[in-house]
Amino acid sequence: MKRYLKYLIVFIILLIVGFWFYLNREKGNPVENFEAFFEVFEENYALFDVKQIDWKSEYEYYSEQVTEKTTDDELFNIFQEILVKLNDKHCYIYRFNEIYFSGFGLSSLNYLDLLSFDFRVPTNDFSLKLIENEYLTEFEKSLKVKSFLPPIGIRKVFTTGWLKDSIAYLHMTEMSNKSDEVHKSISSFLEKYQKANGFIIDIRDNIGGYSLPVKELAENFTSKKRIYAISRLRNPDSIYSFQEPDYWKIKPKTESKYCNQPIAILVNENTQSAAELFTLMMKTIPTVKVFGNTTSGVFADTHIGKLPNGWEYRLSIRKTNDWNDSSLEDIGIAPDTLIVNTKRDIENGIDNVIETAIKYLQN
């Protein structure tokens, strides 16, 4: 009983401290914060043309609604309306105990909502548990992550194992920024399955993250340098002005033994952001085929900053196209073979996507 009383006292103290910080936060004023919000997007946001947004018209419309008497709630609602129009999953506006994510068709979320929030849409076309139980003869997991950002929880990033006919399987739940641990997991996977007749790399339901650490995996499969994306950073002088393009490349590992291996990449609608960049890397390699459904279509790099009142924002600052310089934002990457599981398939213990990929590798 004493222990619970101690926890209750600690909770009450934290609640009081949090409320004190909230009352004493930097508030700025409505007009100042409105102007700062519009200015930072005008100077940095990279996708006005893709989203077909006339930012000047948006400013003229909303500036008439903001005065010195505008409340915090009213201002936050205005910012939400604007982000709804952008429909960009990389953008958000965040104030004390409330965050709004653009592009998901959801209302704003509080702390309790965030505990169950997941960037993946409920497609019901993939189950890692099904793969483990029905298709893998053995499997192991590596790279534990603890996340206090959505999706909140503890999970393992890599699941690896054997499929029939000596086909190696790798699933990644996200693209981790833990470079050393990603390197260890990739090296361990390639070493253990070096005699595989083919590889299935499954990035269905991959929420993205950081593409650079996992680039090492793609570089083990390429025989030469390849451009996989062309990316441009916004210039601040005009909403349609960009810096000179950066040509993002994968380069072959000199000691790699896997350049001739047939590879199947599995994707779905929840393959997003850094996972899509990884898909672009792999699609440049001739021995790779992509199976599944069209990916999410979220490619831009982001920037996080704060308004004068302390509210946090995130916006897309790069326009990133494929190696042909074609924009896939809001379009996604189409698979070489389009095949989608139904909810009933999964309930019946069948994954048509992985079965199609296995048949491809067997041939």
Helices and strands as residue ranges (DSSP letters): H 2-23, H 30-44, H 48-51, H 55-63, H 72-86, E 92-95, E 98-101, H 111-116, H 128-134, E 138-147, E 153-163, G 164-166, E 167-172, H 179-192, E 198-202, H 211-219, E 226-233, E 246-250, E 263-267, H 274-283, E 288-292, E 302-306, E 312-316, E 318-322, E 337-338, H 343-347, H 352-362
